[in-house]
Amino acid sequence: MKKTLGVLLLALMVLTSMCISNSSSTTSSSSSTTTETPTLDKTKFHFYMYGAATCPHCRKMKEEIPKFFGKDALTYYELQGNEHNGKMFEQLYQILGVTGVPVIGIFYDGKLHAIVNGEFPLEYADDLVEEAKKAKGVLFIADKAYLIPENKTEIINKLEYIFTNGEPSEV
């Protein structure tokens, strides 16, 4: 019950902090001062993020992920002015229905465990991975929390491909 409440609260936070592609909002959220340490090995995390230079939530996540997980933990794909990344993002839209950025694929030990559409507190990354492992699938956090069951291998393989085959941009 406690974990479910945590995931629902995370989903609510993501929803309220999402940078919708047609929004011109520049409201920024306050930084978390929590100093929780992830229970999983931080060096096994990798984040693949589709974003836009004009999105304040994308900029924040681009800064915070390397600080929290190390400089090599983030691969960033800029959408503005990059046709290849735009086509990859279009595939994310077709599969997941995402229209806003950032969209972040959370990989642990080389495997996709969660996808978050929006900004989220990084100290929850280990909880998302643990929950995905327990639920035997890939978590998708947007306006609600969804589970893509691990037996949906075609979809999961396609998502892993999309997140690992964009054209990296400067972080």
ABEGO torsion letter per residue (X at the ends): XAAAAAAAAAAAAAAAABBBAABABABBBBBBABABBBABBAAABBBBBBBBAABAAAAAAAAAAAAAAEAAABBBBBABGBAAAAAAAAAAAAAAGBABOBBBBBBBGGBBABBBBEBBBAAAAAAAAAAAAAAGBBBBBBABBBBBBAABAAAAAAAAAAAAABBBBBX
